Amino acid sequence: MSTPRFLDLPPGVRRTDIPTPLGTVAALSAVPTAGGCELQPAVLVPGYTGSKEDFIALLQTLAQAGRCVTAIDLPGQYESPGLADPALYTLGGLGSAVAEVIVALDQGPVHLTGHSFGGLVCRDTVLADQVPLISLTLMSSGPAAVGGDRATDARNLAAVLGEEPTGERLREIWTQHLDALARGKGVPEEIYAFLRDRMLANDPHALTRMAGTLVSAPDRTLELAATGLPTLVLYGENDDAWPPEVQAAMAKDLGARRVVVPGAAHSPNVEAPETTAGALTAFWNAAETPERAA
C-alpha cells in the first residue's frame, strides 16, 4: 500500500467533494497561493488500495506553477462512496468515472495522470474519448496486468475477502494480516492510523473486483499510441511492480517521453516528490505549447 509521509494539507490545498452522476468523489483540490490558474488543470488518479493522499507531497508544487490540480479517490476508495453496481468496478467503468469527474470540474481540457492501477484506469478514460484531454502521464504503471508479488498480493486479498466481501471480513483481514505490515513500516502513529482507516473505509466489493482487473488487464498499448495524445511514462529506477524495462519498452511503443526517477521505487510521488513534480510540470508545459517540445 502507498504510504504518504505526511497528512497536513499544504497551503493552497483543501479537501472537497465532487458530485458526479455516478456518485460523490472525494478529492484534494490545489490552487496557487499567489496568482491564478493560468495553465491548464490536472487530475491525478491513485492506484489500487491508494487514495488522493498519495499525491499530497506534489500538490502545492504542481499548483504553484499556475494551474489547478485535483487528486481523487476512485469510487469505492477511502472517502469516495462505492458504486451502486459492483459490476462497474472495471477499467471501463472506472475510466468513465474519471471522465465524469473531469466533466464535473468544468475546467476545460486536462492533463490526466494515473499512478499504478490508476494508470490502467486513465488509459481507458483516454480510449473512451469522452472528455477533452491535453496529455496522459502513466506513473509507475505498465502496459497490462501486473505480475510477481504485486499480483500475488492482489489475488490473496480478493481470495480472503471471498465471493461476498463485507466490511466485517475486511476488518478481520486487517487484524490478522495487514496490521503487522503497517506497523512494520515504522511510520508515525498518525500515518499508521491513516493506513488502517483508509483500508477499512474501502468498499470491499471494489477491492475484490479491482484486484481481479489488476491481474487480468489486457495490453492496449497500440490503441493508446494510435490516439496521438502526448504521453509521459514516469517511474522509479527501482520500481518493484511493473519492471522498469517493461515500462521503458511501453514508452518506446507509445512514442512517449520517459522519465526515470533516481532513488525512487513504485511511488516516486511519495519517494521523490520534488523531482516528480518538476518532471510533470515540464511535460505539461510542453504539451500545452507543442512548438517548444519539437
C-alpha positions as CSV (number, residue, x, y, z in Angstrom):
1,M,0.0,0.0,0.0
2,S,1.2,3.5,-0.8
3,T,2.3,5.4,2.4
4,P,2.3,9.2,2.4
5,R,4.9,10.8,4.6
6,F,2.6,13.5,6.0
7,L,-1.1,14.3,6.1
8,D,-1.3,18.0,6.9
9,L,-2.6,19.9,3.8
10,P,-0.1,22.3,2.4
11,P,-1.1,26.0,1.7
12,G,-3.5,26.2,-1.2
13,V,-4.7,22.6,-0.8
14,R,-8.2,21.8,0.5
15,R,-10.4,18.7,0.9
16,T,-13.5,18.8,-1.3
17,D,-16.2,16.6,-2.7
18,I,-17.1,16.4,-6.4
19,P,-20.7,15.4,-7.3
20,T,-21.0,13.2,-10.4
21,P,-23.8,11.2,-12.0
22,L,-22.1,8.0,-10.6
23,G,-21.8,9.4,-7.0
24,T,-19.7,11.8,-5.0
25,V,-16.0,11.6,-5.5
26,A,-13.7,12.8,-2.7
27,A,-10.8,15.0,-3.7
28,L,-7.9,17.2,-2.7
29,S,-8.0,20.4,-4.7
30,A,-4.9,22.6,-5.0
31,V,-4.6,26.2,-6.4
32,P,-1.7,28.6,-6.4
33,T,-1.2,30.5,-3.2
34,A,-0.5,33.6,-5.3
35,G,-1.8,34.3,-8.8
36,G,-4.3,32.4,-10.7
37,C,-4.7,29.1,-12.6
38,E,-3.4,30.4,-15.9
39,L,-2.3,27.0,-17.2
40,Q,-4.5,24.0,-17.9
41,P,-5.7,21.9,-15.0
42,A,-4.5,18.4,-14.0
43,V,-6.3,15.4,-12.5
44,L,-4.4,12.8,-10.5
45,V,-5.7,9.2,-10.1
46,P,-4.3,6.8,-7.4
47,G,-3.6,3.1,-7.6
48,Y,-5.1,0.0,-6.0
49,T,-5.5,0.4,-2.2
50,G,-4.3,4.0,-2.7
51,S,-6.0,7.4,-2.3
52,K,-5.8,11.1,-3.1
53,E,-3.3,11.4,-0.2
54,D,-0.7,9.6,-2.2
55,F,-0.2,12.8,-4.1
56,I,-0.2,15.2,-1.1
57,A,3.5,15.9,-1.4
58,L,3.1,17.0,-5.0
59,L,0.1,19.2,-4.9
60,Q,1.5,22.5,-3.7
61,T,4.4,22.4,-6.1
62,L,2.3,21.5,-9.0
63,A,-0.3,24.2,-8.3
64,Q,2.4,26.9,-7.8
65,A,3.3,26.5,-11.5
66,G,0.0,28.3,-12.2
67,R,-2.6,25.5,-12.5
68,C,-5.5,23.9,-10.6
69,V,-4.7,20.3,-9.6
70,T,-7.2,17.8,-8.3
71,A,-6.3,14.4,-6.8
72,I,-9.2,12.0,-6.3
73,D,-10.2,8.8,-4.6
74,L,-11.7,6.4,-7.2
75,P,-15.2,5.3,-6.4
76,G,-15.1,2.8,-3.6
77,Q,-11.7,4.0,-2.4
78,Y,-11.3,5.6,1.0
79,E,-13.6,8.6,1.2
80,S,-15.4,8.1,-2.1
81,P,-18.6,6.1,-1.7
82,G,-18.8,2.8,-3.5
83,L,-20.7,2.3,-6.8
84,A,-24.3,1.2,-6.7
85,D,-23.5,-1.6,-9.1
86,P,-20.3,-3.6,-8.3
87,A,-20.1,-4.7,-11.9
88,L,-18.9,-1.2,-12.8
89,Y,-15.6,-1.8,-11.0
90,T,-13.9,-2.5,-14.3
91,L,-11.3,-0.4,-16.2
92,G,-14.0,0.8,-18.4
93,G,-16.4,1.7,-15.6
94,L,-13.7,3.4,-13.5
95,G,-12.4,5.2,-16.6
96,S,-15.9,6.6,-17.2
97,A,-16.0,7.7,-13.5
98,V,-12.8,9.6,-14.1
99,A,-14.3,11.2,-17.1
100,E,-17.4,12.2,-15.1
101,V,-15.0,14.0,-12.6
102,I,-13.4,15.9,-15.4
103,V,-16.9,17.0,-16.7
104,A,-18.0,18.0,-13.2
105,L,-14.8,20.1,-12.6
106,D,-15.7,22.1,-15.8
107,Q,-12.2,23.5,-16.1
108,G,-11.6,22.7,-19.7
109,P,-9.1,20.1,-21.2
110,V,-7.0,18.5,-18.5
111,H,-3.7,16.8,-18.0
112,L,-4.5,13.3,-16.7
113,T,-2.1,11.3,-14.5
114,G,-2.6,7.8,-13.2
115,H,-0.4,6.0,-10.7
116,S,-0.1,2.2,-10.9
117,F,-3.6,0.8,-11.3
118,G,-4.7,4.3,-11.8
119,G,-2.7,4.4,-15.0
120,L,-4.7,1.5,-16.4
121,V,-7.9,3.3,-15.5
122,C,-6.7,6.6,-17.1
123,R,-5.8,4.7,-20.2
124,D,-9.4,3.6,-20.5
125,T,-10.5,7.2,-20.0
126,V,-8.4,8.2,-22.9
127,L,-9.5,5.4,-25.2
128,A,-13.2,6.1,-24.5
129,D,-12.7,9.6,-25.9
130,Q,-15.5,11.1,-23.8
131,V,-13.7,14.2,-22.5
132,P,-11.1,16.7,-23.8
133,L,-7.5,15.9,-22.7
134,I,-4.2,17.6,-23.2
135,S,-1.9,14.8,-22.1
136,L,-1.6,11.5,-20.2
137,T,1.0,10.5,-17.7
138,L,1.4,6.9,-16.7
139,M,3.3,6.9,-13.4
140,S,4.7,3.6,-12.3
141,S,2.1,1.8,-14.4
142,G,2.5,-0.8,-17.1
143,P,1.0,-1.9,-20.4
144,A,-1.1,-4.7,-19.0
145,A,-1.7,-6.8,-15.9
146,V,0.8,-6.6,-13.1
147,G,2.7,-9.7,-12.2
148,G,5.0,-11.0,-9.5
149,D,4.5,-10.3,-5.8
150,R,2.0,-7.5,-6.5
151,A,-0.3,-9.9,-8.4
152,T,0.0,-12.4,-5.7
153,D,-0.9,-9.9,-3.0
154,A,-4.0,-8.7,-5.0
155,R,-5.1,-12.3,-5.6
156,N,-4.7,-13.2,-2.0
157,L,-6.6,-10.2,-0.8
158,A,-9.5,-11.0,-3.1
159,A,-9.4,-14.6,-2.1
160,V,-9.7,-14.0,1.6
161,L,-12.4,-11.4,1.1
162,G,-14.4,-14.1,-0.6
163,E,-17.3,-14.1,-3.1
164,E,-19.4,-12.0,-0.7
165,P,-17.0,-9.4,0.7
166,T,-18.1,-7.5,3.7
167,G,-16.7,-4.7,5.9
168,E,-16.5,-7.1,8.8
169,R,-14.4,-9.5,6.8
170,L,-12.1,-6.7,5.7
171,R,-11.6,-5.7,9.3
172,E,-10.7,-9.3,10.2
173,I,-8.1,-9.3,7.3
174,W,-6.6,-6.1,8.6
175,T,-6.2,-7.5,12.1
176,Q,-4.9,-10.9,11.0
177,H,-2.7,-10.0,8.1
178,L,-2.3,-6.3,7.3
179,D,-1.8,-4.6,10.7
180,A,1.6,-6.1,11.2
181,L,2.7,-4.9,7.7
182,A,1.6,-1.4,8.5
183,R,3.3,-1.4,11.9
184,G,6.4,-2.8,10.3
185,K,6.8,0.3,8.2
186,G,7.9,2.1,11.3
187,V,5.7,5.1,10.5
188,P,4.4,7.7,13.0
189,E,1.2,6.8,14.8
190,E,-0.9,9.2,12.7
191,I,0.3,7.6,9.5
192,Y,-0.4,4.1,10.8
193,A,-3.9,5.2,11.8
194,F,-4.4,6.7,8.4
195,L,-3.3,3.4,6.7
196,R,-5.7,1.5,8.9
197,D,-8.7,3.8,8.4
198,R,-8.1,4.1,4.7
199,M,-8.1,0.3,4.2
200,L,-11.1,-0.3,6.3
201,A,-13.0,2.5,4.6
202,N,-12.7,0.9,1.1
203,D,-15.7,-0.7,-0.4
204,P,-14.9,-4.5,-0.1
205,H,-16.6,-5.1,-3.5
206,A,-14.3,-2.5,-5.0
207,L,-11.2,-4.2,-3.5
208,T,-12.2,-7.6,-4.9
209,R,-13.2,-6.5,-8.4
210,M,-10.3,-4.1,-8.8
211,A,-7.9,-6.9,-7.8
212,G,-9.3,-9.1,-10.5
213,T,-8.9,-6.3,-13.0
214,L,-5.3,-5.5,-11.9
215,V,-4.2,-9.1,-12.6
216,S,-6.0,-9.6,-15.8
217,A,-5.8,-6.2,-17.7
218,P,-5.1,-6.6,-21.4
219,D,-2.3,-4.8,-23.3
220,R,-3.8,-1.8,-25.2
221,T,-0.6,0.0,-25.9
222,L,-1.1,0.1,-29.7
223,E,-4.6,1.5,-29.3
224,L,-3.3,4.2,-26.9
225,A,-0.4,5.0,-29.3
226,A,-2.9,5.5,-32.1
227,T,-4.6,8.3,-30.2
228,G,-1.6,10.6,-30.7
229,L,-2.2,12.1,-27.2
230,P,1.1,13.4,-25.7
231,T,2.2,10.8,-23.1
232,L,4.7,10.7,-20.4
233,V,5.9,7.4,-18.8
234,L,7.4,8.2,-15.4
235,Y,8.7,5.6,-12.9
236,G,11.3,5.0,-10.2
237,E,14.5,3.3,-11.2
238,N,13.8,0.6,-8.5
239,D,10.1,0.0,-9.3
240,D,9.1,-3.4,-7.9
241,A,5.7,-3.6,-9.6
242,W,6.0,-3.4,-13.4
243,P,9.7,-3.9,-14.1
244,P,11.5,-0.7,-15.3
245,E,12.4,-2.5,-18.6
246,V,8.8,-3.2,-19.3
247,Q,7.8,0.4,-18.7
248,A,10.7,1.5,-20.9
249,A,9.5,-0.7,-23.7
250,M,6.0,0.6,-23.3
251,A,7.2,4.2,-23.6
252,K,9.0,3.3,-26.8
253,D,5.9,1.7,-28.3
254,L,3.9,4.7,-27.3
255,G,6.4,7.2,-28.7
256,A,6.2,8.7,-25.2
257,R,8.5,10.9,-23.2
258,R,10.2,8.9,-20.5
259,V,11.5,10.0,-17.1
260,V,13.2,7.6,-14.7
261,V,13.3,9.0,-11.1
262,P,16.6,8.2,-9.4
263,G,16.4,6.5,-6.0
264,A,12.6,6.0,-6.2
265,A,10.7,2.7,-6.4
266,H,7.0,2.3,-7.1
267,S,5.8,5.6,-5.6
268,P,8.0,8.5,-6.9
269,N,5.2,10.8,-6.0
270,V,6.0,9.9,-2.3
271,E,9.7,9.0,-2.5
272,A,10.9,11.9,-4.7
273,P,8.1,14.4,-4.8
274,E,10.1,17.4,-6.0
275,T,11.8,15.6,-8.8
276,T,8.4,14.1,-9.8
277,A,6.6,17.4,-9.6
278,G,9.3,19.0,-11.7
279,A,9.0,16.4,-14.4
280,L,5.2,16.6,-14.5
281,T,5.3,20.4,-14.8
282,A,7.9,20.4,-17.5
283,F,5.9,17.8,-19.5
284,W,2.6,19.5,-19.0
285,N,4.0,22.9,-20.1
286,A,5.5,21.4,-23.2
287,A,2.2,19.6,-24.0
288,E,0.4,23.0,-23.8
289,T,2.9,24.6,-26.1
290,P,3.9,21.8,-28.6
291,E,6.3,24.1,-30.5
292,R,8.6,24.1,-27.5
293,A,8.7,20.3,-27.4
294,A,9.6,20.0,-31.1
